Every structure is written in C-alpha cells, then in structure tokens.
Amino acid sequence: MKFTFTLILSLIVYLSQGQSLKLSVGQSFAYEATKFTSGHTEMYSYSNYDYWSINFVVSEHENGLYKIRATPKRFIRKIADGFQDSNLSFDEQQENFWAFACKINTLSTFDLWVNDNREIVKVDGQEKIKKTLLTKLTQMNIPEGSQKFRDLANGIISARYYEMLCSFFKPDGKFAYHNNSNEGLILSSAIDTVEVKQISIGKLTEENNYLTKFNLVIVDGKPTALHNKLLIEAKEKINYQKYSSKISKARNKITKLMSLYDRDKGSQTIEEKVMKSLDSLDRGFAYDNFEYLGEKLRVLAYVGTGYEELLNKVPYEFLTEDNQVESKLVDDIERGDFTNAVKAINLLFTKFKGTGYYPLNMYNISNSIHNSFGKFVHLTNNSDSLKIVLKTFQDIEALKILTATDLFRGLKSYTQAKLANNKKELSAVAATRFNSLFDMSGRYHILIYDELSKKKLPDSLKLTYIDHVIELGKQKIDLVSAGKIDKLDSFILRNSLKGNKVIYKKNLADAYYRKSKLRTSDSISYLVMAADYMPTQQDLLDNDEGLKSEYRFTPYISYNDIYLAAGGESDLNADEKLKRYVETVIIEPERYQILKDKFTKFYPNGIFKDFFTSALQKTLPKIPVFSLTERNGSNTTETDLRAKFVFVDFWGTWCGACVDEIDKIQAVYSKNPNPERLMVTTIACYDKKKNVDDFMAKRGFSYPVLMSDGKVEHDFKVTEYPTKVLLLPIGVYLTIPNSTNYNVLLKKYLAWEI
C-alpha cells in the first residue's frame, strides 16, 4: 500500500509549464534549496534537515542542449544528533562518509546537459569527484561503517544524485517562473510530499514527509529578493548557533578522540595521544564549565584517570549520556545519598529515553537500579533509612512515567515488607501484585517471602504467596521464550532480556525449595522441582554475571544435595542419581570424589572413568573446530590440544578488565600446577598483532597468544571479556568462573580422571 500526493505551497505569478529554457552562454545564476524529511511508525520517529546551494555558469548551447557548469558552494545537514557543515575544515568535519562527501562536493565541479525542455539529460564529472572523495577518506583515515566507502560512493556520487541536487530546471508539479526576463528560470518552489507504505513486519505502516524548497538567489552576479532566505530559515530550523558553537566543536573533537581510541585501542601509545589532545582541549574551557566537563567524561570512561572524581563533580543535568547518569546514580546510592535519585530517574526516562516504549539501554539501567537500590534495601535494617528509600520510590511514581514506576514496583514492595511491623501490613504487602519485564520480580518475591517467614506470617498466607510466586515465574519464562513481547524492541529481547531466563529459573528453584519447607508432607516432590531448576553449566555460559548478581541477594544452595539427602534417592534409579551428581560436580569440581564414591557404591564392578567421560560428553558443549595462528607464526588447531586439559583465556589488549587480571594468566602459565596434564593459552580477540606484541614486551609476559580469526569467539559463545574456558581432553569444554587464584581452581579440575 503506497500513495503520494503533492501540495504546492508557493505559486508566484505567471505559470507557464510550456515555457522553454532560454539561457545565454556565459550567463551565471545560483540556487539554494532545503529538504526537510520526517517520518514515523508506531515504534519510532525521525527528522532530518538538508540545506545546499549551487552556482551555475552556462558554458555551451548547441543543438538544443545547454552545457552548464555546476559548483556546489555549501551543504548543511542535521540528521538525528549529527551535524555537518561543508564550511568547516576537513579536520573539523565529523568522521563519516556524508560529511566528507559534502565537503568534497564544494571543492568540485560537474557539468549538466539540459535541453530546451528543462530536462537534465546527462551529468559529467562525478567519477572524478568520487575518486577525490575516496582518496581523501583514506588520507584522513576515516573509519568505515557497515558499508564500504566505495560501495557508498558508487551508490551516491551518481548522475541521479546530482540531478536531485539540481532539480531547479524542471521539478515535478506546477511551479512559478521568473517574470522579468526571458530565460525561464524558476524563481521559487515548495513541494510537500507524503508517502505511506506498509512495513513487511506485522501490520505496521510507515509515514514519511518530504518538504522541498528552492529559491533562485543570484542572476548574473546580482542577488535576487530571495537571496539567503532559505539559509536563514535553515539555520533557525536546525539551531545552527548551537551546532557551530565552541562547545559543539569540542564535542566533535571528543567524538573523534573516542573514534581514534576505538580504532587503535590496545596500542601502547594510544592513551598518551588521546590524553595529550584532551589536555589541549581543556585549556579552552574554565575548570568549572560543566557543559564541557560532561563531554570530557565520554573520553575518561575509556582513557586516562579521574572518571569517578569528575563524574561526582558534574551535576546530573550536564551529563551527556545515559550511562553517565546511571553510573553517578549508582555511586550516590552506594553512599546512601538519595537526594538526586528522582532527578536521575527522570533524566533516564525522558532525556535519554529515545523513541521506543522502553529506553534502548533499559536492560543495563534495570540491572544498575536493582543492584544498587536493591543492595541498599537488602542490607539496611535501619527503619529511618528504609523510609527515605520508600519516599524516593513514591516520588518516582509521582513522575507518572509508567516504565519507571514498573521498574521500582518490586523494590518498593520489598522495602514495605522490611518496614512492616504487624500482620495487617505484611498481608497488604503479600497482596501486592507486580511482574513487569524489568522489575526483577522473582528476586523480590523471594526476599519478600523470607520477610513474611521471619516476621511469622501464618503458613496459610505464605503458601498462597509462594504459589503465586511460582506461577508468575513460569509466566515470565514463557513470555521471554515466546520470542516477541509487545512494545519491547526485538534487539533488547534477543540480546539482553532473553539471558534473564537463567535468573527466572534460579528464582523458581528458590521458590520451590521454600514451598518444600512449607509442605512437609510433599517436601520431596518440591525439592526435586527445586533441583530441576538449578542453574546448569549451560546457564553459566548464558548469563554467568547475572547469576553472580542474583547470588548476592539469594545465595547459591545446592538443591540437588538437599533433595538427595532428604531421601530423594528413594525415588530415583542409580543412573538418575548419578546424573544429578555429575551436574553438581561440573560446577563444583571439588565434589568429584563424592561422585566417584557414589558410582562405586551403585556399580562396584563398573569403570568410573568410562562413566564420567561419557556423562561429560553428553552434558557439555563440544569443542568447536578452529585453526588459529600464534603470534610467533605457528598454527594451532583444536586437534593439537586434545591430549591435555587446556586453560584458555579470551581477552584483548583493548579490554581494561582483561589487562587488569592478565598477570594471573601469566602466573598460571609460569607456575603450571600440572604441566604434564595442563596447557595454558590465550586467544586475543578484536585485536592487532602489533598491539599484542607491544603489550607483551612492555609487561614482560610470555604466555602463548593465538590471534582470533573473528569466528572462534562466537563458536565458543563468548559474550564478555575476559572469558575463561577449560578444554577437556575428551572433546568438550566448560566455562571457568572468574577467580582470584586460577591455579587453585584448576587443581580441582585436574583431579578428574578422564
């Protein structure tokens, strides 16, 4: 479904569609134009603004064709948060294709061939412009995005593009012509186009609006009455003064410094280069210019020192990114300071909300909120402090931002449970319902239940409550598993929220365990359910960090052990019992001997090594096929590592967390607890060999480094850095949690007979 209609906004006397173009050789004229583009669907909206001006000189007229030399003079573009002005020098331009294309155009010329009927029949010169542009992009070391610059240039620096820029001769629709001469040049035009089309996904429609204007501004060197009117309008529309200000130029420079760091992160000299440029920028601003300091924070988050001190100094309203607001709020809450919490939440859900129903960074915001506010409430028993927190939650509700209110609903109920002093208040909390996407409802339901138990609410009410918790937990797992949630961006669901299924399973395990203590007559059946929802090795692969956060509130308990110790063994055959022990041993390798003893008891004549090897191969993921080059030039494949246990660290010189603990990897390598059975290697991901070589030389490290092929980290399902895995000599691997002493942890795994 698509339709287009045209509204003529300006008609200036003497309409004459049939009038031929009558120009003389040597005649000059100039046009300026604007194009305002806006659009929306039910999920997002956008708006862009373009201004350009072009000078023309008629150089030939033969056989009904005019050859007109075109010289673009200026381009101004405002696209989302991006601003481009071709009047700026190359060094001041944004580091993207369009900024440089516009700048190169103003330093170039091309020829139009226009017939007497006002039709552009040919464009010459674009190939030279394309070559000049690509050369300049290479010289300036501008980073490519998802599309190669050559492909962009082939698609954009084209005859069609220049025809669009020069559509002043015969545009669509009915237009007005200049009435004071015979050349037939169009004096002014405005055309408003609306396009509505069906989006292939679902029943959504997309509506786009295009308002294009142009004016004849110079004829034979003399300005017309319309001279610069569109330039004045454009500057007003895009708030040009803001984007051409000193702070805007500093912002652009900081963006370039971040791009430079991103391109060369891991280099042993990059920090010095970036900080030297930043120091130079500092000298142009007062020490308390918070607008500039807010921009400076963007760089200090990755390079140099002093980020936390500066973040504490800059007021919330001058912060430029949601992650800055999020970090500052977390710091405040950890100090017990709730003074600016409402302001911070308001900024996160208004200024940084974006165009979707949820802020695009909602998953990270949610985790930060629940791990800071939640920690404070969980560890605080002072009623006055809890009342301050509760008042903060009520003030956030008063903002009337539904997504923010939902985010805090579980936390608020948990705070009320901790403050409750009698059965009536506790019953009111137990009757409160919450289960939105980001409220960590499973965690707070469990914590509220524990408060109900501690304050001796009757078992009948607790049973009703825990049944409700279990039902909601199952609903949440089903909702996320469905693969589509209303008003939630599919990217957030796929890349973030889906990983929370691991947390929901853990919450269900906790809930079933608590029900087993209530329903003593059926305790075994509920204990087995708790054991079934216990996190597995695959769960650790999927969301290790999420589980670690959850254990700070509801600690890890081996429900398998409790189930088996409580008599659960009577309901299982030997193989089922051993399977449960195997799952526990993978995560807790020190339980290996217990498993071996159990096997010997069940199968006195069995071969434990064969059993354990088979069980691990059925449970753990297979080692992917890979062939990687060591930095010394040798080649290593997965088959080369089959003979031993292999401890592998996925890291990068660009990764601060990796570098901070890399000395531990060197310690494992140099003080190998069992060289006959253990190999140690690392895989440098998204890195450059030179950066790795320089880093190793500077730090004096000697552990092996394989250079990633860009595929191996995905095959091992690495989602964060650093990540440690242990390859077993039987063709499978497991994830190793971060540790303060890897040698101690590895000794436990090396005790396995496989």
C-alpha positions in Angstrom: 0.0 0.0 0.0 1.6 3.3 -1.1 0.2 6.7 -2.2 1.7 10.1 -2.8 0.1 13.5 -3.1 1.6 16.9 -3.8 0.6 20.3 -2.2 2.0 23.4 -3.8 2.9 25.8 -1.0 4.0 28.7 -3.1 2.9 29.9 -6.5 4.4 33.1 -7.8 2.7 34.7 -10.8 3.0 33.7 -14.5 2.6 30.0 -14.5 3.9 28.6 -17.8 4.7 24.9 -17.8 5.3 25.0 -21.5 7.9 27.8 -21.5 11.3 26.7 -22.9 14.6 27.4 -21.2 16.3 30.4 -22.8 19.8 31.0 -21.4 22.8 32.6 -22.9 26.4 31.4 -22.9 28.3 32.9 -20.1 25.2 33.6 -18.0 25.5 32.8 -14.3 22.9 32.1 -11.6 22.7 30.3 -8.3 20.1 28.4 -6.3 19.7 27.5 -2.7 17.5 24.6 -1.5 16.2 22.9 1.6 14.7 19.5 2.2 13.0 18.6 5.5 12.4 14.9 5.9 10.4 13.4 8.8 8.7 10.1 9.4 7.3 7.8 12.0 5.9 4.3 12.7 4.2 3.1 15.8 7.7 2.3 17.2 9.9 5.2 16.2 10.1 8.7 14.6 12.9 10.7 12.9 13.5 14.1 11.3 16.4 15.3 9.0 17.1 18.7 7.5 19.3 19.5 4.5 20.4 22.8 3.0 22.5 23.2 -0.1 23.5 26.0 -2.6 24.9 25.7 -6.1 26.4 28.1 -8.5 25.8 27.6 -12.3 27.5 29.0 -15.4 26.2 28.3 -18.9 29.3 27.3 -21.0 27.7 26.0 -24.2 24.5 25.8 -26.2 24.3 23.6 -29.2 21.7 21.5 -30.9 19.1 22.4 -28.2 21.4 21.4 -25.3 22.8 23.6 -22.6 26.1 22.6 -21.0 26.0 24.2 -17.5 29.0 24.1 -15.2 27.7 23.4 -11.6 29.7 24.3 -8.5 28.2 23.4 -5.1 29.0 26.1 -2.5 27.6 24.8 0.7 25.9 21.9 2.4 24.4 21.9 5.9 22.9 18.7 7.3 21.2 17.9 10.5 20.5 14.2 10.9 19.4 12.9 14.3 22.2 14.0 16.6 24.6 14.5 13.7 25.5 18.0 12.3 27.5 18.7 9.2 28.6 22.0 7.6 30.8 22.0 4.5 32.1 25.4 5.5 34.1 23.7 8.3 37.6 22.5 7.6 38.3 18.8 7.0 39.8 18.5 10.5 36.5 19.9 11.9 34.2 17.5 10.0 32.5 14.6 11.6 34.3 11.3 10.7 31.7 9.9 8.4 31.2 9.5 4.7 28.5 12.1 4.3 30.4 14.9 5.9 33.4 14.3 3.6 31.2 13.8 0.6 29.5 17.2 1.2 32.9 18.9 1.8 34.5 17.4 -1.4 31.4 18.5 -3.4 32.0 22.1 -2.5 35.6 21.8 -3.8 34.5 20.2 -7.1 32.6 21.0 -10.2 30.4 18.9 -12.6 28.6 19.5 -15.9 24.9 19.3 -16.5 23.5 18.9 -20.0 20.0 20.4 -20.0 17.7 20.5 -23.0 15.3 23.4 -24.0 12.5 21.5 -22.3 14.3 21.8 -19.0 15.3 18.1 -18.7 18.7 17.1 -17.4 19.8 14.5 -19.9 23.4 13.9 -18.8 25.8 14.6 -15.9 29.6 14.6 -16.4 32.3 14.8 -13.8 31.0 12.5 -11.0 33.7 9.9 -11.5 36.4 12.4 -10.7 34.6 13.6 -7.6 34.2 10.0 -6.5 37.9 9.3 -6.9 38.8 12.5 -5.0 36.4 11.6 -2.2 37.7 8.1 -1.7 41.3 9.3 -1.7 40.6 11.9 0.9 38.8 9.4 3.2 41.8 7.2 3.0 44.2 10.1 3.7 42.2 11.2 6.7 42.0 7.6 8.0 38.2 7.9 8.4 36.7 4.6 9.8 34.3 2.7 7.6 31.0 1.6 9.0 29.0 -1.5 8.0 29.1 -0.3 4.3 32.3 0.1 2.4 33.1 3.7 1.3 33.5 2.5 -2.3 30.0 1.0 -2.3 28.5 4.1 -0.8 30.3 6.3 -3.3 29.1 4.2 -6.2 25.5 4.5 -5.0 25.5 8.1 -4.0 28.1 10.0 -6.1 26.0 9.4 -9.2 24.2 11.1 -12.0 20.9 10.6 -10.2 22.2 12.2 -7.1 23.4 15.3 -8.9 20.1 15.5 -10.9 18.3 15.6 -7.5 20.6 18.4 -6.2 20.0 20.4 -9.4 16.2 19.8 -9.8 15.7 23.5 -10.3 15.2 23.3 -14.1 12.2 21.1 -14.4 10.9 19.8 -11.0 7.7 17.8 -10.6 4.3 19.5 -10.3 3.3 23.0 -11.2 5.7 25.8 -10.4 6.1 29.5 -10.8 8.6 31.1 -13.1 10.5 34.4 -13.0 8.5 37.0 -14.9 11.1 39.7 -15.5 13.3 38.1 -18.2 13.1 35.6 -20.9 15.5 33.0 -19.5 12.6 30.9 -18.0 14.5 30.2 -14.7 12.2 29.1 -11.9 12.2 31.7 -9.2 10.8 29.7 -6.2 9.2 26.5 -5.4 7.9 24.4 -2.5 6.5 20.9 -2.7 5.2 18.8 0.2 5.0 15.1 -0.3 3.6 12.4 2.0 4.3 8.8 1.5 2.6 6.0 3.4 3.7 2.4 3.0 3.2 -1.0 4.6 6.0 -2.4 6.6 6.7 -6.0 5.9 6.8 -7.0 9.6 3.3 -7.2 11.1 0.6 -4.6 10.3 2.7 -1.5 10.9 2.7 1.4 8.5 5.5 3.9 7.9 4.7 7.5 7.0 7.4 9.8 5.5 7.0 13.5 4.8 9.3 15.4 2.4 9.1 19.2 2.2 11.4 20.5 -0.5 12.0 24.2 -1.3 14.3 26.2 -3.5 14.9 29.8 -4.5 16.8 31.5 -7.3 19.2 33.6 -5.3 21.7 35.1 -7.8 21.3 36.1 -11.5 24.5 37.3 -13.3 26.2 38.2 -10.1 23.2 40.2 -8.6 21.3 38.9 -5.6 17.6 38.4 -6.0 15.0 39.4 -3.5 15.1 35.8 -2.2 18.8 35.8 -1.6 19.8 33.7 1.5 16.2 33.4 2.8 16.4 29.6 2.9 19.9 29.8 4.5 18.4 32.0 7.3 15.4 29.6 7.6 17.7 26.6 7.7 19.9 28.0 10.4 16.9 28.8 12.5 15.3 25.4 12.0 18.3 23.4 13.0 19.5 25.8 15.7 22.7 26.4 13.8 24.2 28.6 16.5 24.2 25.6 18.9 26.0 23.3 16.5 28.6 25.9 15.4 29.4 26.9 19.0 32.7 26.4 20.8 31.2 23.6 22.9 29.9 21.9 19.8 33.3 21.9 18.2 34.8 20.5 21.4 32.1 17.8 21.3 33.0 16.8 17.8 36.7 16.7 18.7 35.9 14.5 21.7 33.9 12.2 19.4 36.9 12.0 17.1 39.2 11.2 20.0 36.9 8.3 21.0 36.9 7.1 17.4 40.7 7.3 17.4 40.9 5.3 20.6 38.4 2.7 19.3 40.4 2.2 16.1 43.7 1.8 17.9 42.7 0.6 21.3 45.3 -1.8 22.7 48.1 0.3 21.3 50.7 1.1 24.0 50.8 4.7 22.8 47.1 5.5 22.2 46.3 6.7 25.7 49.1 9.2 25.6 47.9 10.5 22.2 44.3 10.9 23.3 45.2 12.5 26.7 47.6 15.0 25.0 44.7 16.1 22.7 42.3 16.2 25.6 44.7 18.4 27.7 44.9 20.8 24.8 41.1 21.0 24.7 41.0 21.6 28.5 42.9 24.8 28.1 40.0 26.3 26.1 37.4 26.0 28.9 37.1 27.1 32.5 37.7 24.4 35.2 34.0 24.6 36.2 32.5 24.6 32.7 30.2 21.7 33.4 28.9 21.5 29.8 32.4 20.8 28.6 33.2 18.5 31.6 30.1 16.4 30.8 31.6 15.9 27.3 35.0 15.1 28.7 33.6 12.3 30.7 32.9 10.4 27.5 36.6 10.0 26.9 37.6 9.4 30.5 35.3 6.4 30.7 37.8 4.6 28.5 41.1 6.5 28.7 43.1 8.1 31.5 42.2 8.5 35.1 39.8 10.7 37.1 36.5 9.5 35.7 34.9 8.8 39.1 36.1 12.1 40.6 34.8 14.1 37.6 31.5 12.2 37.5 31.0 13.2 41.1 31.7 16.8 40.3 29.4 17.3 37.2 25.7 17.9 38.1 23.2 15.5 36.6 21.7 18.0 34.1 25.1 18.4 32.4 25.7 14.7 31.8 25.6 13.8 28.1 25.0 10.0 28.1 22.6 7.7 29.9 25.4 5.5 31.2 26.9 8.6 32.9 23.6 9.3 34.7 23.4 5.6 35.6 27.0 5.4 37.0 26.5 8.6 39.0 23.3 7.4 40.5 24.8 4.1 41.5 27.7 5.9 43.2 25.2 8.1 45.1 23.1 5.1 46.2 26.2 3.2 47.4 27.0 6.2 49.6 23.4 6.2 50.8 22.6 9.5 49.1 19.1 9.6 47.6 19.0 13.4 47.1 19.1 13.3 43.3 17.7 9.9 42.7 14.4 11.2 41.3 16.1 13.7 39.1 18.4 10.9 37.7 15.5 8.6 37.0 13.6 11.4 35.3 16.5 12.1 33.0 17.0 8.4 32.2 13.3 8.0 31.2 12.9 11.4 29.4 16.1 13.0 28.1 17.7 9.6 27.2 14.5 7.6 26.5 14.9 7.5 22.7 11.9 6.8 20.5 10.7 3.3 21.8 8.4 2.5 24.6 11.4 1.5 26.7 14.8 3.3 26.7 17.1 1.4 24.4 19.5 0.9 27.3 16.7 -0.3 29.6 18.4 -3.7 30.4 21.5 -2.0 31.7 19.5 0.6 33.6 17.4 -2.1 35.2 20.5 -4.1 36.3 22.1 -1.0 37.8 19.0 0.1 39.6 18.3 -3.4 41.1 21.9 -4.0 42.1 22.3 -0.6 43.8 18.9 0.3 45.2 18.3 -3.4 45.8 21.6 -3.9 47.6 20.9 -0.9 49.8 17.4 -2.1 50.8 18.6 -5.7 51.3 21.5 -4.8 53.6 19.8 -2.0 55.5 17.7 -2.7 58.6 17.5 0.9 59.9 13.9 2.0 59.6 14.7 5.6 59.0 16.9 4.8 56.1 14.3 2.5 54.6 11.6 5.2 55.0 13.8 7.6 53.0 14.1 5.0 50.2 10.4 4.3 50.2 9.7 8.1 49.9 12.1 8.1 46.9 10.1 5.3 45.2 6.9 7.2 45.9 8.4 10.4 44.4 9.4 8.4 41.3 5.8 7.2 41.0 4.7 10.8 41.1 6.7 11.4 37.9 3.9 9.4 36.2 6.4 7.6 33.9 4.8 4.1 33.7 8.0 2.3 32.7 9.9 3.9 35.6 7.1 3.1 38.1 7.0 -0.6 36.9 10.8 -0.8 37.3 10.6 0.0 41.0 7.4 -1.8 41.9 9.1 -4.9 43.3 11.7 -2.9 45.1 9.0 -0.8 46.7 7.1 -3.8 47.9 10.2 -5.3 49.3 11.0 -2.1 51.2 7.5 -2.1 52.6 7.9 -5.7 53.7 11.0 -4.8 55.6 9.2 -1.9 57.3 6.1 -3.9 58.1 5.5 -4.5 61.8 2.3 -6.3 62.0 0.1 -8.9 60.2 -2.1 -6.3 58.6 0.9 -4.5 57.0 2.5 -7.8 55.9 -0.7 -9.1 54.5 -1.0 -5.9 52.4 2.4 -6.4 51.0 1.7 -10.1 50.2 -1.4 -9.0 48.3 0.5 -6.5 46.1 1.0 -7.8 42.6 4.0 -7.0 40.3 5.5 -8.8 37.4 6.7 -6.4 34.7 9.6 -7.1 32.4 12.3 -5.3 34.2 11.2 -5.3 37.9 13.3 -8.4 38.9 10.1 -9.7 40.4 11.4 -13.2 41.1 14.2 -11.8 43.3 11.9 -9.5 45.3 9.2 -12.1 45.6 11.7 -14.5 47.3 13.0 -11.8 49.5 9.5 -10.7 50.5 8.6 -14.3 51.3 11.6 -14.5 53.6 10.4 -11.4 55.3 7.0 -12.9 55.8 8.6 -16.0 57.3 11.0 -14.0 59.5 8.0 -12.0 60.8 5.9 -15.1 61.3 3.1 -14.6 58.9 0.7 -17.6 59.1 1.8 -20.6 56.9 -1.6 -20.4 55.0 -0.8 -16.9 53.8 2.8 -17.8 53.0 1.6 -20.8 51.0 -0.7 -18.7 48.9 2.1 -16.2 48.3 4.7 -18.8 47.3 2.2 -20.4 44.9 1.6 -17.0 43.3 5.4 -16.5 43.0 5.8 -19.9 41.3 3.0 -19.1 38.8 4.4 -15.7 38.0 7.9 -17.2 37.5 6.6 -19.7 35.0 4.7 -17.0 33.2 7.8 -14.9 32.8 9.8 -17.8 31.4 7.0 -18.5 28.9 6.8 -14.8 27.9 10.5 -14.4 27.2 10.6 -17.8 25.4 7.8 -16.7 23.1 10.3 -14.6 21.2 8.1 -11.5 20.9 6.9 -9.0 23.5 4.6 -6.1 22.8 6.3 -2.7 23.0 9.7 -4.3 23.5 12.4 -3.8 20.9 13.4 -7.2 19.5 17.1 -6.3 19.9 16.6 -5.8 23.7 14.7 -9.1 23.9 17.2 -11.1 21.8 20.4 -9.7 23.2 19.6 -8.9 26.8 16.3 -10.0 28.3 16.5 -13.5 26.9 19.5 -14.1 29.1 17.4 -13.5 32.2 15.6 -16.8 31.7 18.6 -18.2 33.7 17.7 -15.8 36.6 14.0 -16.8 36.4 14.9 -20.5 36.6 17.1 -19.7 39.7 14.2 -17.8 41.2 11.8 -20.7 40.6 14.3 -23.1 42.2 14.4 -20.9 45.3 10.6 -20.7 45.4 10.1 -24.5 45.1 12.7 -25.0 47.9 10.7 -22.7 50.2 7.5 -24.5 49.3 9.1 -27.8 50.2 9.7 -26.4 53.7 6.0 -25.4 54.0 4.5 -28.5 52.6 6.5 -31.1 54.6 4.2 -33.9 53.5 5.2 -33.3 49.9 8.6 -31.9 50.5 10.4 -34.4 48.3 8.3 -33.6 45.2 9.0 -29.9 45.6 12.7 -30.5 46.3 13.1 -32.3 43.1 11.5 -29.3 41.3 14.0 -27.0 43.0 16.8 -29.3 41.9 15.4 -29.4 38.3 15.6 -25.6 38.1 19.1 -25.4 39.5 21.5 -23.4 37.2 23.4 -25.7 34.9 26.8 -25.3 33.1 24.9 -24.0 30.1 23.2 -21.4 32.3 26.6 -20.2 33.4 27.5 -19.9 29.7 24.4 -17.9 29.0 24.4 -15.5 31.9 27.2 -16.0 34.4 27.3 -12.4 35.5 23.5 -12.3 36.1 23.7 -15.3 38.3 26.5 -13.8 40.3 24.4 -10.7 40.9 21.5 -12.8 42.0 23.6 -14.8 44.5 24.3 -11.6 46.3 20.6 -11.5 47.3 19.6 -15.1 47.4 22.8 -17.2 47.8 23.6 -20.3 45.9 22.3 -23.5 47.5 22.8 -27.0 46.0 19.2 -28.2 46.0 20.4 -31.4 44.5 22.3 -32.2 47.7 19.3 -31.2 49.9 17.0 -33.3 47.7 19.2 -36.4 47.8 20.0 -36.0 51.5 16.3 -35.7 52.3 15.5 -39.1 50.9 15.1 -38.2 47.3 17.3 -41.1 46.3 14.5 -43.5 47.0 12.5 -42.0 44.1 15.4 -42.3 41.6 17.3 -45.2 40.0 21.1 -45.3 40.1 21.6 -43.6 36.8 19.3 -40.7 37.6 21.0 -40.1 41.0 24.5 -40.1 39.3 23.3 -37.7 36.6 22.4 -35.2 39.3 25.8 -35.6 41.0 27.5 -35.1 37.6 25.7 -31.7 37.1 26.8 -30.6 40.6 30.4 -31.7 40.0 30.8 -29.7 36.8 30.1 -26.5 38.7 31.7 -27.6 41.9 34.7 -29.8 40.8 35.8 -30.5 44.4 32.8 -32.8 44.7 34.4 -35.2 42.2 35.4 -37.8 44.9 31.9 -37.8 46.3 30.6 -38.7 42.8 33.2 -41.4 42.4 32.3 -42.9 45.7 28.6 -42.9 44.8 29.3 -44.6 41.5 31.4 -47.3 43.2 28.6 -47.9 45.6 26.0 -48.3 42.9 28.2 -50.2 40.4 31.1 -52.0 42.4 32.3 -53.6 39.2 31.9 -50.5 36.9 34.6 -48.5 35.4 34.2 -44.9 36.8 36.4 -43.2 34.2 34.3 -44.5 31.3 31.1 -43.5 33.1 32.4 -40.0 33.9 33.8 -39.4 30.4 30.5 -40.4 28.8 28.5 -38.3 31.2 30.6 -35.2 30.5 30.4 -35.7 26.7 26.6 -35.9 27.0 26.3 -32.8 29.2 29.0 -30.3 28.0 29.3 -28.5 24.6 31.7 -29.9 22.0 34.9 -28.0 21.4 34.4 -26.1 18.1 36.7 -26.7 15.1 39.3 -23.9 14.8 42.6 -23.1 13.2 44.5 -20.1 14.6 47.9 -18.5 14.2 50.1 -18.0 17.2 51.7 -14.6 17.3 55.1 -16.3 16.6 53.7 -17.6 13.3 52.9 -21.2 14.2 49.5 -22.7 13.6 47.3 -24.3 16.3 44.1 -26.3 15.7 41.6 -27.8 18.2 43.1 -31.3 17.5 46.5 -30.1 18.6 45.1 -29.5 22.1 43.3 -32.8 22.6 45.9 -34.6 24.6 45.6 -32.4 27.7 43.4 -30.1 29.7 43.7 -26.6 28.1 43.0 -23.5 30.0 42.0 -20.7 27.5 41.6 -17.0 28.2 39.6 -15.0 25.7 41.0 -11.4 26.1 42.2 -8.3 24.3 44.8 -5.5 24.8 41.8 -3.1 24.4 39.9 -4.7 27.3 40.6 -3.0 30.7 39.2 -5.8 32.7 41.3 -8.3 30.8 44.5 -6.3 31.3 43.8 -5.8 35.0 43.9 -9.5 35.7 46.2 -10.8 32.9 49.1 -11.2 35.5 47.0 -14.1 36.9 47.1 -15.8 33.5 50.9 -15.3 33.4 51.0 -16.9 36.9 49.1 -20.0 35.7 51.4 -20.3 32.7 54.7 -19.8 34.6 53.6 -21.8 37.7 51.6 -24.5 35.9 50.2 -26.8 38.7 50.5 -29.9 36.5 52.4 -29.3 33.2 52.0 -33.0 32.2 48.2 -32.6 32.1 47.6 -28.9 31.6 48.3 -26.5 28.8 47.7 -22.7 29.0 47.0 -20.5 26.1 45.1 -17.3 25.3 43.1 -16.0 22.3 43.4 -12.3 21.5 40.0 -11.1 20.1 39.3 -8.0 18.0 43.0 -7.2 18.4 46.0 -6.3 16.3 49.2 -8.4 16.4 51.3 -5.3 16.8 49.3 -4.2 19.9 49.7 -7.7 21.4 53.4 -7.8 20.7 53.9 -4.4 22.2 51.8 -5.2 25.2 53.7 -8.5 25.9 57.1 -6.8 25.5 56.1 -3.9 27.7 54.8 -6.1 30.5 57.3 -8.9 30.1 54.7 -11.6 29.7 55.5 -14.9 28.0 52.2 -16.9 27.8 51.1 -18.0 24.4 48.7 -15.8 22.4 46.6 -17.1 19.5 45.2 -14.4 17.2 41.4 -14.8 16.8 40.0 -15.3 13.3 36.9 -13.3 14.2 34.9 -16.6 14.4 36.3 -18.6 17.2 34.9 -16.4 20.0 31.4 -16.7 18.5 31.8 -20.5 18.2 32.7 -20.7 21.9 29.7 -18.4 22.7 31.9 -15.7 24.3 29.8 -12.7 25.2 32.0 -10.8 27.6 35.7 -10.3 28.1 37.6 -11.8 29.7 36.1 -15.2 29.5 37.9 -18.4 30.6 37.1 -21.9 29.3 38.7 -25.3 30.1 39.0 -27.7 27.2 38.9 -31.3 28.3 40.9 -34.0 26.6 37.6 -35.7 25.7 36.4 -33.2 23.1 34.2 -30.9 25.3 34.7 -27.8 27.3 33.3 -25.9 30.3 33.3 -22.3 31.4 35.6 -21.3 34.3 34.3 -18.6 36.6 36.5 -15.6 37.4 38.8 -16.4 40.3 41.3 -14.7 42.5 43.6 -17.8 42.1 43.1 -19.9 39.0 45.8 -22.4 40.0 43.8 -23.5 43.0 40.6 -23.8 40.9 42.4 -25.7 38.1 43.9 -28.2 40.5 40.3 -29.3 41.4 39.5 -30.0 37.7 42.9 -31.7 37.1 42.0 -34.2 39.8 39.4 -35.6 37.4 40.2 -38.9 35.8 39.2 -38.6 32.1 
